[in-house]
Amino acid sequence: MNELRLISFLPAATEMACALGLERELVGVSHECDFPATVRNKPVVVRCALPVETMTPAEIDAVVTDRIRNGQSIYEVDQGVVEQLAPTHILTQTLCEVCAPSTGEVARALKALPSHPHIFWFTPHCIEDIFANLRELGAATGHWRDAEQVIASARERLQRVADITKRASRRPRVFCLEWIDPYYCCGHWVPEMVQIAGGEDALGRKGADSVRMKWADIAAWAPEILIVSPCGFGTEKAVEQAKRLLQQPDWNELPAVRNGHVFAVDANAYFARPGPRVVDGVELLAHLFHPELCGWRGPANAFQRVS
């Protein structure tokens, strides 16, 4: 096989490549790629066009919605860097225009290249789709054995969690909040994660896009555990957003609030990115739902109780 030169427009794809032993062949990444930490030293080929660090959740939602409605991308591809890196493969996705450059941005980037690289359009809707993406990347890069090993290990860990949580006396009512202003439920693979971890989220949309929710519907579901997992943020920012919920009418009436079971989590690491670490996310949820059965061996800052 000729020399591989991969660039990733997507943090989840970066994590997949590294899990398969392709970190050396990964020559360019997006500004959001931060795991493993060593990829932060690689050339950045994609940046966000919005100053999200200084924007409120409502402002981010409004601007992103407007740009997508008008056919504008919220990302900028550095065509000069892409041309210089001369990739043989580009890793991106078509699942969500908020998570990576649009197809139009990718097409413009390709115009700068003398020869077209192989494009991986990852579009996972469930955990099995994530495994399929790993297998596809492994097969195309000569790392199919590594892919099968990663998948086998992941399946074993997920089955272990499922077997343990089946022993729980009950499944708590859970609501995973993907955005807080406006409110969004969780979608795609996250409801499946909740299910494996021994919870029930009737408002989540398994295998489908997350959608806006009314507070009245959330209150009516009366979640016993509330997971604040804002897409694109780590635990610290999730805590900030969670505290905004304190102003919501009838906030103190939620069972999750009364019982001290409101948790801000690291969405970037364990929930929002469809990569290998969703398995860690399932283990984290199992710990939050059933701490008497499931421990947590991951980083202490993966979650924080909010009160």
CORDA-V837077 format. One record per residue. N is the residue number from 1. PHI is phi as a letter, one per 20 degrees, with the letter a starting at -180 (* if undefined). OMEGA is omega as a letter, one per 20 degrees, with the letter a starting at -180 (NA if undefined). D_LAST is the distance of its C-alpha to the last C-alpha in Angstrom with 1 decimal. Layout:
N_PHI_OMEGA_D_LAST ; N_PHI_OMEGA_D_LAST
This chain:
1_*_r_55.0 ; 2_f_a_55.1 ; 3_g_r_52.6 ; 4_e_r_49.1 ; 5_c_a_47.2 ; 6_d_r_43.8 ; 7_c_a_41.5 ; 8_d_r_38.1 ; 9_e_a_36.5 ; 10_b_a_33.5 ; 11_g_r_30.9 ; 12_f_r_31.1 ; 13_f_r_34.8 ; 14_f_r_34.7 ; 15_f_r_32.7 ; 16_f_a_35.2 ; 17_g_a_38.2 ; 18_f_r_36.9 ; 19_f_a_36.2 ; 20_e_r_39.8 ; 21_n_a_41.2 ; 22_d_a_41.9 ; 23_f_a_40.1 ; 24_f_a_43.5 ; 25_f_r_44.7 ; 26_e_a_41.7 ; 27_d_r_43.1 ; 28_b_a_40.6 ; 29_c_r_37.0 ; 30_e_a_34.6 ; 31_f_a_32.4 ; 32_e_a_29.3 ; 33_f_a_30.9 ; 34_c_a_29.1 ; 35_b_i_29.6 ; 36_f_a_31.4 ; 37_g_a_31.1 ; 38_f_a_34.9 ; 39_f_r_35.2 ; 40_f_r_33.8 ; 41_e_a_37.2 ; 42_e_r_39.0 ; 43_g_r_40.4 ; 44_e_a_38.0 ; 45_d_a_39.7 ; 46_c_r_37.0 ; 47_c_r_34.6 ; 48_f_a_32.4 ; 49_e_a_34.2 ; 50_d_r_31.1 ; 51_e_a_29.2 ; 52_f_a_25.8 ; 53_f_a_24.3 ; 54_d_a_24.8 ; 55_d_r_24.1 ; 56_e_r_21.1 ; 57_g_r_20.2 ; 58_f_r_22.4 ; 59_f_r_25.2 ; 60_f_a_25.2 ; 61_f_a_25.5 ; 62_f_a_28.2 ; 63_f_a_30.3 ; 64_f_r_30.1 ; 65_g_a_31.1 ; 66_f_a_33.9 ; 67_f_r_35.3 ; 68_f_r_35.3 ; 69_f_a_37.0 ; 70_e_r_39.6 ; 71_m_r_40.3 ; 72_d_r_38.8 ; 73_e_r_37.0 ; 74_e_r_33.9 ; 75_c_r_35.3 ; 76_c_r_38.3 ; 77_e_r_40.6 ; 78_e_a_42.6 ; 79_f_r_45.9 ; 80_f_r_47.7 ; 81_f_r_45.5 ; 82_g_r_45.8 ; 83_f_a_49.6 ; 84_f_a_49.7 ; 85_f_r_47.8 ; 86_l_a_50.1 ; 87_f_r_47.7 ; 88_e_a_49.3 ; 89_b_r_46.0 ; 90_d_a_43.1 ; 91_d_a_39.9 ; 92_b_a_38.0 ; 93_b_r_36.8 ; 94_c_a_37.3 ; 95_f_a_34.1 ; 96_b_a_32.0 ; 97_f_r_33.4 ; 98_e_a_30.0 ; 99_d_a_30.1 ; 100_a_r_33.6 ; 101_g_r_36.8 ; 102_f_r_38.6 ; 103_f_r_41.9 ; 104_f_r_43.6 ; 105_f_r_42.2 ; 106_f_a_43.2 ; 107_f_r_46.7 ; 108_f_r_47.1 ; 109_f_a_46.2 ; 110_f_a_48.8 ; 111_f_a_51.5 ; 112_e_a_51.5 ; 113_d_r_52.3 ; 114_f_r_55.9 ; 115_c_a_55.0 ; 116_e_r_52.2 ; 117_f_r_49.7 ; 118_f_a_48.4 ; 119_d_r_45.2 ; 120_e_r_42.5 ; 121_e_a_40.7 ; 122_f_r_37.7 ; 123_b_a_36.3 ; 124_e_r_34.2 ; 125_d_a_32.6 ; 126_b_a_31.7 ; 127_f_r_31.6 ; 128_f_r_35.4 ; 129_f_r_36.0 ; 130_f_r_34.1 ; 131_f_r_36.5 ; 132_f_r_39.4 ; 133_f_r_38.6 ; 134_f_a_38.5 ; 135_f_r_41.9 ; 136_f_r_43.3 ; 137_f_r_42.5 ; 138_f_a_43.8 ; 139_f_a_47.0 ; 140_f_a_47.7 ; 141_d_a_47.3 ; 142_m_a_49.1 ; 143_d_a_45.9 ; 144_f_r_45.9 ; 145_f_r_45.9 ; 146_f_r_42.8 ; 147_f_a_41.2 ; 148_f_r_42.2 ; 149_f_r_40.9 ; 150_f_a_37.4 ; 151_f_a_37.4 ; 152_f_r_38.6 ; 153_f_r_36.0 ; 154_f_r_33.2 ; 155_f_a_34.7 ; 156_f_r_34.9 ; 157_f_r_31.2 ; 158_f_r_30.1 ; 159_f_r_32.5 ; 160_f_r_31.2 ; 161_f_a_27.6 ; 162_g_a_29.1 ; 163_f_a_31.3 ; 164_f_a_28.5 ; 165_f_r_26.1 ; 166_f_a_29.1 ; 167_e_a_29.0 ; 168_f_a_25.6 ; 169_f_r_26.0 ; 170_b_r_24.3 ; 171_d_a_22.7 ; 172_f_r_19.2 ; 173_f_a_18.7 ; 174_c_r_17.0 ; 175_c_r_16.5 ; 176_e_a_16.7 ; 177_e_a_16.1 ; 178_e_r_18.6 ; 179_b_a_18.3 ; 180_d_a_16.2 ; 181_b_j_19.0 ; 182_f_a_20.8 ; 183_f_r_19.1 ; 184_c_r_20.8 ; 185_f_r_20.8 ; 186_e_r_21.8 ; 187_b_r_25.5 ; 188_l_a_28.3 ; 189_e_a_27.6 ; 190_f_r_23.8 ; 191_g_r_24.3 ; 192_f_r_26.9 ; 193_f_r_24.4 ; 194_f_a_22.1 ; 195_f_r_25.2 ; 196_f_a_26.5 ; 197_f_r_23.2 ; 198_n_r_23.4 ; 199_c_r_21.2 ; 200_c_r_22.3 ; 201_c_a_21.4 ; 202_f_a_23.9 ; 203_e_r_22.9 ; 204_f_a_23.5 ; 205_d_a_27.0 ; 206_f_r_28.6 ; 207_m_a_31.2 ; 208_c_r_30.8 ; 209_f_r_29.2 ; 210_f_a_25.7 ; 211_c_r_26.0 ; 212_f_a_24.2 ; 213_c_r_22.4 ; 214_e_r_22.0 ; 215_g_a_18.8 ; 216_f_r_20.9 ; 217_f_r_21.7 ; 218_f_a_18.2 ; 219_f_a_17.4 ; 220_f_r_20.7 ; 221_f_r_20.0 ; 222_l_a_17.0 ; 223_f_r_15.3 ; 224_e_r_14.1 ; 225_c_r_12.6 ; 226_d_r_11.5 ; 227_d_r_12.7 ; 228_e_a_12.3 ; 229_c_a_15.7 ; 230_f_a_17.3 ; 231_g_r_21.0 ; 232_n_a_22.4 ; 233_c_r_19.3 ; 234_e_a_18.0 ; 235_f_a_14.5 ; 236_g_r_14.2 ; 237_f_r_15.1 ; 238_f_r_13.0 ; 239_f_r_9.8 ; 240_g_r_11.6 ; 241_f_a_12.4 ; 242_f_a_9.1 ; 243_f_r_8.0 ; 244_f_a_11.3 ; 245_f_a_10.4 ; 246_f_a_8.7 ; 247_e_a_12.4 ; 248_f_r_13.6 ; 249_g_r_15.6 ; 250_m_r_14.6 ; 251_g_a_11.1 ; 252_f_r_10.2 ; 253_e_r_13.2 ; 254_f_r_12.3 ; 255_g_a_12.7 ; 256_f_a_10.2 ; 257_f_a_7.4 ; 258_f_a_9.4 ; 259_e_a_9.9 ; 260_m_a_6.6 ; 261_d_r_8.5 ; 262_d_a_7.1 ; 263_c_r_8.8 ; 264_e_a_10.3 ; 265_c_r_13.9 ; 266_e_a_17.1 ; 267_f_a_19.0 ; 268_g_a_22.0 ; 269_f_a_22.6 ; 270_c_a_22.0 ; 271_c_a_21.9 ; 272_f_a_23.6 ; 273_e_a_26.7 ; 274_f_r_29.2 ; 275_c_a_30.5 ; 276_g_a_30.7 ; 277_f_r_27.1 ; 278_f_r_26.0 ; 279_f_r_27.1 ; 280_f_r_24.5 ; 281_f_r_21.9 ; 282_f_r_23.2 ; 283_f_r_22.9 ; 284_f_r_19.3 ; 285_f_r_18.4 ; 286_g_r_20.5 ; 287_f_a_18.5 ; 288_f_r_15.2 ; 289_e_a_17.1 ; 290_c_a_19.3 ; 291_f_r_18.4 ; 292_f_a_21.2 ; 293_d_a_23.7 ; 294_c_r_22.6 ; 295_e_r_21.8 ; 296_c_a_20.8 ; 297_d_a_23.4 ; 298_e_a_22.3 ; 299_g_a_20.7 ; 300_f_a_17.7 ; 301_e_r_16.3 ; 302_f_r_16.7 ; 303_b_r_13.1 ; 304_b_r_9.7 ; 305_f_a_6.6 ; 306_d_r_3.8 ; 307_b_NA_0.0
